[in-house]
Amino acid sequence: MKEILNYKHLHYFWAVAREGGVNRAAERLGMSAQTVSGQVSKLEHALGKALFTQQGRNLVLTEAGRVALQFADQIFMLGEALQETLEDDTLGSTVRLAAGITDVLPKTVSYRLLEPVLGSEQRVRLICTEGAFDELLAELALHRLDVVLADRPVPAGGQQPFVSTLMARCPVMIFGTDKLCSQYREGFPLSLSRAPMLLPTRDNVLRSQLEQWFEEQNIKVDIVGEFEDGALLKTFGRQGVGLFPAPSFQVDDITRQFEVEVVGEVTGVYEHYYAIANRRKLQHSAVETLMRSATEPHERDAAPAGGPALPPRAQ
């Protein structure tokens, strides 16, 4: 059976490594150099590795010592962060929700999904992190995030530690400047043939749906730009470079912000948005509030153009 790591010994090692020597570390800790050196020796014995080597009159970290220092830095920095957090006077009345948002999710959609949490009776401190799907799931697995909002569920199969809940089904519209709308709105969608189009890159879930829809409608658009970032795509659309597709909970979210108009709705194509949580995190009150918002009845289940189609229950 492995010996349990003694974090007090690790703290003495951390102090010696950061201060650059036993004497300076002992002075900082208010202890004798002999005591500090003895505690570091106990850590080395427990790990079965030498953490320091003597070079002349100086102590130098071994390779094992450099690795140990990287972990010790993270451990004690987290400890300091924990102490600062627990000293927050609002902690007892505030729920902290760390939400990871995949970088393909439109900003307005992210807000709409989190809106039920912000509007709840409990006071919520929201901490949002944006990133790639796989990176955020890794953070979720390490409990650094409470929930991840994404355009796809976690793949099924295996001993999956996550649960995916379908939060909303959002219709997709084609938007453009007033000039482009007046040119392509009449006769939509066949009018889109050879129309200048800005699209998400091919790794985006929406891109494959749009390509299938174009093929079904026998439409060949002129792709003038491809973008990983949805906000950048809309910004180019605002300048009249081309028409662009976008899911929208409310048409006004896009038409007002980017000064564009709706050309038409991409019938039968929806963006699906999921909240993904670690199964053990479902006891988190803010996560429960978020998941519950997907299962409560909504008046907009059969959404009009520009409104979200919400699932009758979680999946």
C-alpha positions as CSV (number, residue, x, y, z in Angstrom):
1,M,0.0,0.0,0.0
2,K,1.4,3.4,-1.0
3,E,2.2,5.8,1.8
4,I,-0.1,8.8,1.9
5,L,1.6,12.1,0.9
6,N,2.3,14.3,3.9
7,Y,1.4,17.8,2.7
8,K,3.3,19.5,5.6
9,H,6.5,17.9,4.3
10,L,5.6,19.0,0.8
11,H,5.1,22.6,2.1
12,Y,8.6,22.6,3.5
13,F,10.0,21.4,0.2
14,W,8.0,24.1,-1.6
15,A,9.4,26.8,0.7
16,V,13.0,25.6,0.2
17,A,12.6,25.4,-3.6
18,R,11.0,28.9,-3.8
19,E,13.4,30.5,-1.4
20,G,16.4,28.9,-3.0
21,G,17.9,27.3,0.1
22,V,17.2,25.7,3.5
23,N,18.4,28.7,5.6
24,R,16.2,31.2,3.8
25,A,13.2,28.9,3.9
26,A,13.7,28.3,7.6
27,E,13.9,32.0,8.3
28,R,10.7,32.6,6.4
29,L,8.9,29.7,8.2
30,G,10.3,30.8,11.6
31,M,11.9,27.4,12.2
32,S,15.4,26.0,12.5
33,A,17.2,25.0,9.3
34,Q,17.7,21.5,10.8
35,T,14.0,21.0,11.2
36,V,13.2,22.1,7.7
37,S,16.0,19.9,6.2
38,G,14.7,17.0,8.2
39,Q,11.1,17.4,6.9
40,V,12.3,17.6,3.3
41,S,14.3,14.4,3.8
42,K,11.2,12.7,5.1
43,L,9.4,13.7,1.9
44,E,12.2,12.4,-0.3
45,H,12.1,9.1,1.6
46,A,8.3,8.8,1.2
47,L,8.6,9.5,-2.6
48,G,11.6,7.4,-3.1
49,K,13.3,10.2,-5.1
50,A,15.9,12.8,-4.4
51,L,14.4,16.2,-4.9
52,F,17.6,18.3,-4.4
53,T,21.2,17.8,-5.3
54,Q,24.3,19.7,-4.0
55,Q,26.2,21.6,-6.6
56,G,29.1,23.4,-4.9
57,R,27.5,25.4,-2.1
58,N,24.1,25.5,-3.8
59,L,21.1,23.3,-3.6
60,V,19.7,22.5,-7.1
61,L,16.4,20.7,-8.0
62,T,16.7,17.3,-9.6
63,E,14.3,16.4,-12.4
64,A,12.0,14.8,-9.8
65,G,12.3,18.0,-7.8
66,R,11.3,20.1,-10.8
67,V,8.2,17.9,-11.4
68,A,7.3,18.0,-7.7
69,L,7.6,21.8,-7.6
70,Q,5.2,22.1,-10.5
71,F,2.6,20.1,-8.6
72,A,3.4,21.9,-5.3
73,D,2.9,25.3,-7.0
74,Q,-0.6,24.2,-8.2
75,I,-1.5,22.7,-4.8
76,F,-0.6,25.6,-2.7
77,M,-1.8,28.3,-5.1
78,L,-5.2,26.5,-5.0
79,G,-4.9,26.4,-1.2
80,E,-4.4,30.2,-1.2
81,A,-7.4,30.6,-3.5
82,L,-9.5,28.4,-1.3
83,Q,-8.6,30.5,1.8
84,E,-9.4,33.8,0.0
85,T,-12.7,32.4,-1.3
86,L,-13.8,31.1,2.2
87,E,-12.9,34.5,3.7
88,D,-15.5,36.2,1.3
89,D,-18.3,37.7,3.5
90,T,-20.9,37.0,0.8
91,L,-20.1,33.3,0.6
92,G,-23.0,32.2,2.8
93,S,-25.5,34.0,0.6
94,T,-24.0,33.5,-2.8
95,V,-23.8,30.4,-5.0
96,R,-20.8,30.2,-7.3
97,L,-21.5,28.8,-10.8
98,A,-18.4,28.0,-13.0
99,A,-19.8,27.6,-16.5
100,G,-17.8,26.5,-19.5
101,I,-19.1,27.8,-22.8
102,T,-17.9,26.1,-26.1
103,D,-16.4,28.7,-28.4
104,V,-18.9,27.9,-31.2
105,L,-21.9,28.9,-29.1
106,P,-23.4,32.4,-30.0
107,K,-23.0,34.9,-27.1
108,T,-26.7,35.8,-27.1
109,V,-27.6,32.1,-26.9
110,S,-25.2,31.6,-24.0
111,Y,-26.9,34.4,-22.2
112,R,-30.4,33.0,-22.9
113,L,-29.4,29.6,-21.6
114,L,-28.0,31.0,-18.4
115,E,-30.8,33.5,-17.9
116,P,-32.9,31.2,-15.7
117,V,-30.1,31.0,-13.2
118,L,-29.5,34.7,-13.1
119,G,-33.2,35.3,-12.6
120,S,-33.6,32.8,-9.7
121,E,-34.2,33.8,-6.1
122,Q,-30.7,32.7,-5.0
123,R,-27.8,35.1,-5.5
124,V,-25.4,33.7,-8.1
125,R,-21.9,34.6,-8.9
126,L,-21.3,33.5,-12.5
127,I,-17.8,32.6,-13.7
128,C,-17.7,31.9,-17.5
129,T,-14.9,30.2,-19.3
130,E,-14.8,29.9,-23.1
131,G,-13.0,27.1,-24.9
132,A,-13.0,24.0,-27.1
133,F,-15.5,21.2,-26.4
134,D,-12.9,18.6,-25.4
135,E,-10.9,21.1,-23.3
136,L,-14.0,22.1,-21.3
137,L,-15.0,18.5,-20.7
138,A,-11.6,17.8,-19.3
139,E,-12.1,20.8,-16.9
140,L,-15.5,19.5,-16.0
141,A,-14.1,16.0,-15.2
142,L,-11.6,17.7,-12.8
143,H,-14.5,19.6,-11.2
144,R,-13.0,22.9,-12.2
145,L,-16.3,23.6,-13.9
146,D,-19.8,23.0,-12.7
147,V,-21.5,22.8,-16.1
148,V,-20.6,23.1,-19.8
149,L,-22.9,24.6,-22.5
150,A,-22.4,23.1,-25.9
151,D,-24.0,22.5,-29.3
152,R,-23.7,18.7,-28.9
153,P,-24.2,16.2,-26.2
154,V,-21.4,14.0,-24.8
155,P,-20.9,10.9,-27.0
156,A,-22.7,7.9,-25.6
157,G,-21.0,4.7,-24.6
158,G,-18.7,3.5,-21.8
159,Q,-18.8,4.5,-18.2
160,Q,-19.7,8.1,-19.0
161,P,-19.3,10.4,-15.9
162,F,-21.4,13.2,-17.5
163,V,-25.1,13.7,-18.2
164,S,-26.3,15.8,-21.1
165,T,-29.6,17.7,-21.0
166,L,-31.1,19.2,-24.1
167,M,-31.8,22.8,-23.2
168,A,-33.2,24.3,-26.4
169,R,-33.8,23.8,-30.1
170,C,-33.2,27.0,-31.9
171,P,-34.3,27.8,-35.4
172,V,-31.7,29.0,-38.0
173,M,-32.2,32.2,-40.1
174,I,-30.3,33.7,-43.0
175,F,-29.4,37.3,-42.3
176,G,-28.0,40.1,-44.4
177,T,-27.7,43.8,-44.9
178,D,-30.6,45.8,-46.2
179,K,-29.0,45.8,-49.7
180,L,-28.5,42.1,-49.8
181,C,-31.9,41.3,-48.3
182,S,-33.6,43.3,-51.0
183,Q,-31.7,41.4,-53.6
184,Y,-32.2,37.8,-52.2
185,R,-35.4,37.9,-50.1
186,E,-37.9,37.5,-53.0
187,G,-38.1,33.9,-54.1
188,F,-36.3,32.6,-51.0
189,P,-34.8,30.0,-50.7
190,L,-34.2,29.4,-54.4
191,S,-33.0,33.0,-54.6
192,L,-29.9,32.0,-52.6
193,S,-28.5,30.3,-55.7
194,R,-25.0,31.9,-56.3
195,A,-25.6,34.3,-53.4
196,P,-22.5,35.3,-51.5
197,M,-22.5,33.3,-48.2
198,L,-20.5,33.4,-45.0
199,L,-20.5,30.0,-43.3
200,P,-19.0,28.4,-40.2
201,T,-16.0,26.1,-40.8
202,R,-16.5,22.5,-41.6
203,D,-15.9,21.2,-38.1
204,N,-19.0,23.2,-36.9
205,V,-22.2,21.1,-36.4
206,L,-24.4,23.7,-38.1
207,R,-22.2,23.7,-41.3
208,S,-23.1,20.0,-42.1
209,Q,-26.8,20.7,-41.6
210,L,-26.7,23.7,-43.9
211,E,-24.8,21.8,-46.6
212,Q,-27.5,19.1,-46.5
213,W,-30.2,21.7,-46.6
214,F,-28.6,23.5,-49.6
215,E,-28.4,20.1,-51.4
216,E,-32.0,19.3,-50.6
217,Q,-33.1,22.6,-52.0
218,N,-30.8,22.2,-55.0
219,I,-29.1,25.5,-54.2
220,K,-25.4,26.2,-54.8
221,V,-24.2,29.3,-52.9
222,D,-21.0,31.2,-53.4
223,I,-19.0,30.7,-50.2
224,V,-17.0,33.9,-49.8
225,G,-15.8,33.3,-46.2
226,E,-15.5,30.6,-43.6
227,F,-15.2,31.4,-39.9
228,E,-14.5,29.5,-36.7
229,D,-15.7,32.4,-34.6
230,G,-19.4,33.1,-34.9
231,A,-19.1,36.8,-33.8
232,L,-16.5,37.4,-36.4
233,L,-18.7,35.8,-39.1
234,K,-21.6,38.1,-38.1
235,T,-19.3,41.2,-38.1
236,F,-18.3,40.5,-41.7
237,G,-22.0,40.0,-42.5
238,R,-22.7,43.3,-41.0
239,Q,-20.3,44.9,-43.5
240,G,-22.2,43.4,-46.4
241,V,-19.6,40.9,-47.4
242,G,-22.2,38.2,-47.7
243,L,-25.4,36.6,-46.3
244,F,-24.9,34.5,-43.1
245,P,-26.8,31.9,-41.2
246,A,-27.3,32.2,-37.4
247,P,-29.5,30.6,-34.8
248,S,-31.4,33.0,-32.7
249,F,-33.6,32.9,-29.6
250,Q,-34.9,36.3,-30.6
251,V,-34.5,37.8,-34.1
252,D,-33.9,41.2,-32.4
253,D,-30.8,39.8,-30.7
254,I,-29.0,39.7,-34.1
255,T,-30.8,42.3,-36.2
256,R,-30.3,45.1,-33.6
257,Q,-26.7,44.2,-32.7
258,F,-25.4,43.7,-36.2
259,E,-27.8,46.1,-38.1
260,V,-29.0,43.4,-40.4
261,E,-32.4,41.9,-41.5
262,V,-33.8,38.4,-41.9
263,V,-33.8,37.0,-45.5
264,G,-35.6,33.9,-44.5
265,E,-35.8,30.8,-42.2
266,V,-33.8,27.7,-43.0
267,T,-36.8,25.4,-42.6
268,G,-36.2,22.2,-40.7
269,V,-32.7,23.1,-39.6
270,Y,-32.2,23.7,-35.8
271,E,-29.3,24.2,-33.6
272,H,-29.5,22.1,-30.4
273,Y,-28.0,23.3,-27.2
274,Y,-27.0,21.1,-24.3
275,A,-26.0,21.6,-20.7
276,I,-23.5,19.0,-19.6
277,A,-22.7,18.3,-16.0
278,N,-20.8,15.8,-14.0
279,R,-23.3,13.4,-12.5
280,R,-22.1,14.2,-9.0
281,K,-22.5,17.9,-9.6
282,L,-26.3,17.7,-10.0
283,Q,-26.6,18.4,-6.3
284,H,-25.3,21.9,-7.1
285,S,-28.3,24.2,-6.7
286,A,-27.5,26.5,-9.6
287,V,-26.9,23.5,-11.9
288,E,-30.2,22.0,-10.8
289,T,-32.0,25.3,-11.5
290,L,-30.4,25.3,-15.0
291,M,-31.4,21.7,-15.8
292,R,-34.9,22.3,-14.4
293,S,-35.4,25.2,-16.8
294,A,-35.2,22.7,-19.7
295,T,-37.9,20.4,-18.2
296,E,-40.5,23.0,-17.2
297,P,-43.3,23.8,-19.6
298,H,-42.8,26.7,-21.9
299,E,-45.3,28.7,-24.0
300,R,-42.8,28.7,-26.9
301,D,-42.5,24.9,-27.5
302,A,-43.8,25.6,-31.1
303,A,-41.7,28.6,-31.6
304,P,-42.5,31.3,-34.1
305,A,-39.8,32.5,-36.5
306,G,-37.0,33.9,-34.3
307,G,-38.1,32.1,-31.1
308,P,-36.6,29.0,-29.6
309,A,-38.2,25.6,-29.8
310,L,-37.7,24.1,-26.4
311,P,-37.8,20.4,-25.6
312,P,-40.7,19.1,-23.5
313,R,-38.3,17.3,-21.3
314,A,-34.6,16.7,-20.7
315,Q,-32.8,14.1,-22.6
